[in-house]
Amino acid sequence: MNRAVFHFHGTLNDFLSRKHRHKPITRTFDWRGSIKDMIESMNVPHPEIDALIVNGVAIDFDYIVSDGDEVEVYPYDEPCPVEPTLALRPPLNSKPRFILDTHLGRLAAYLRMAGFDTLYRNDYPDDELAQVADGENRVLLTRDIGLLKRSLVTYGYFVRSTNPKHRLVEVMQRYDLAEYTSPFARCARCNGTLHRVAKADIMDLLSDRTASHYDTFYQCGACSQVYWKGSHYIKMQHIIQQALAAG
């Protein structure tokens, strides 16, 4: 029986059972498989991996595991000591675009209000999520580990926090988004872009109270939703400022 020893670093331990975290894991195998398949059989999704080292040499996901291999698996947030490492995927655009699974609706609204192109529906099937992420070069944010393991998914991240505001901070830190935020540039409802609109042009969409208290308005070019700097704006501004400060 063949044996290989795996060492998972940093946040990759989040995906392992408690008894295996931060410890070498010896796997026995009698089949010929890629390192990607073997790692994912241990519940670690490939989009979370940033570098792979086998016997001191950088390799990619196609490497076939051999008897006696010593495997080091690194996440994005822990530097790999071997240089140069092999890129496991093409570089991601500095201002990424996102697609979110059905569990992350509030996070989708927050990302849109922070100015990021974010697709979300509460009825996205897993197949479509993976296909759109692949076809449009989007980062898939999810709470579903199995979805992240799909071969079509190149860029993806498992959102750890269960608090929507903390989730925004987490994603902004993961992808270094602070300098790319453009608050209130997108519609929280549909992801369309917002533009300044004359009050006279949207009077029929306003309540008497809103029309009497506000003069500056923005409208979504896609769904026609109207926004103004009321209490909701102040609340969202505070959430984004907190996320920027934390990041």
Disulfide bonds with the S-S distance in Angstrom:
none
